[in-house]
Amino acid sequence: MGTPVLHPNGERMLATKGHLDDDIVAVSFSEFSMDKEPENYRVLERSNVGDSRAIYQPNGNILAYRTKRSGQAHIWLSDGEQATQ
C-alpha cells in the first residue's frame, strides 16, 4: 500500500494498493500502520490497469483519480458506486 492521502475531515484516507495493477482503497486510521498492511480496507475503484493519485473532494465524498483504463491516462471521478471519465 502506498501514496496515502488524507480526507479533508482527517478521519480517513485513500491509498493505492496492488502488485500487478493498482486499486484505490479506503483505509480506517485505526487499521493503518507503517509496519504492516491493514487487514480491513474497502476497494473503491478496481481495474486491470493502474489507478493512482486519488484525492477526495473537499467537504465531500467524490474522489478524483488518474487511470489508464480507457487506454490513455485520464482523470476519472467516482462516488463510490459509479466512475465516470
C-alpha positions as CSV (number, residue, x, y, z in Angstrom):
1,M,0.0,0.0,0.0
2,G,1.3,3.4,-0.8
3,T,0.6,7.1,-1.6
4,P,-1.8,7.7,1.3
5,V,-3.9,10.9,1.1
6,L,-6.0,12.3,4.0
7,H,-9.6,13.1,3.6
8,P,-10.2,16.8,4.4
9,N,-12.1,15.9,7.6
10,G,-9.0,14.0,8.8
11,E,-10.8,10.8,9.8
12,R,-9.9,8.6,6.8
13,M,-7.6,8.3,3.9
14,L,-7.2,6.9,0.4
15,A,-4.3,4.7,-0.6
16,T,-3.1,2.8,-3.7
17,K,-2.8,-0.9,-3.4
18,G,-1.6,-3.6,-5.8
19,H,1.2,-5.7,-7.1
20,L,0.3,-6.1,-10.8
21,D,-2.1,-3.2,-11.0
22,D,-3.1,-0.6,-8.5
23,D,-6.5,-0.2,-7.0
24,I,-7.9,2.7,-4.9
25,V,-8.8,1.7,-1.4
26,A,-10.2,3.4,1.7
27,V,-8.4,2.7,5.0
28,S,-9.5,3.5,8.5
29,F,-6.9,5.2,10.6
30,S,-7.5,2.6,13.4
31,E,-6.3,-0.1,10.9
32,F,-3.3,1.8,9.5
33,S,0.2,1.0,10.4
34,M,3.5,1.6,8.6
35,D,4.7,-1.8,9.8
36,K,2.0,-4.0,8.2
37,E,-0.7,-3.9,5.6
38,P,-4.2,-3.3,7.0
39,E,-6.4,-6.3,7.2
40,N,-9.6,-4.3,6.7
41,Y,-9.9,-1.9,3.8
42,R,-12.5,-1.2,1.2
43,V,-11.7,-1.2,-2.5
44,L,-13.3,1.9,-4.0
45,E,-12.0,1.6,-7.6
46,R,-10.7,-1.6,-9.3
47,S,-9.5,-2.1,-12.8
48,N,-6.9,-4.2,-14.6
49,V,-4.6,-1.2,-15.2
50,G,-3.0,1.3,-12.7
51,D,-5.3,3.6,-10.8
52,S,-3.4,6.2,-8.9
53,R,-3.2,9.6,-7.3
54,A,-6.7,9.5,-5.7
55,I,-7.9,12.6,-3.8
56,Y,-11.2,13.3,-2.0
57,Q,-13.4,16.3,-2.9
58,P,-13.1,18.9,-0.2
59,N,-16.1,18.6,2.2
60,G,-17.5,15.7,0.1
61,N,-17.2,12.0,-0.8
62,I,-16.4,12.3,-4.6
63,L,-12.9,11.2,-5.4
64,A,-10.8,12.0,-8.4
65,Y,-8.0,9.7,-9.6
66,R,-5.7,9.0,-12.6
67,T,-6.3,5.9,-14.6
68,K,-5.3,4.4,-18.0
69,R,-8.4,2.2,-18.2
70,S,-9.5,3.9,-21.4
71,G,-6.1,3.3,-23.0
72,Q,-4.7,6.7,-22.2
73,A,-4.1,8.5,-18.9
74,H,-7.2,10.5,-17.9
75,I,-8.8,11.8,-14.7
76,W,-11.9,9.9,-13.6
77,L,-14.4,10.7,-10.8
78,S,-16.2,8.3,-8.6
79,D,-18.9,8.5,-5.9
80,G,-18.0,5.0,-4.7
81,E,-20.7,3.4,-6.8
82,Q,-20.1,4.7,-10.3
83,A,-17.0,6.0,-12.1
84,T,-17.0,8.4,-15.0
85,Q,-14.3,9.9,-17.2
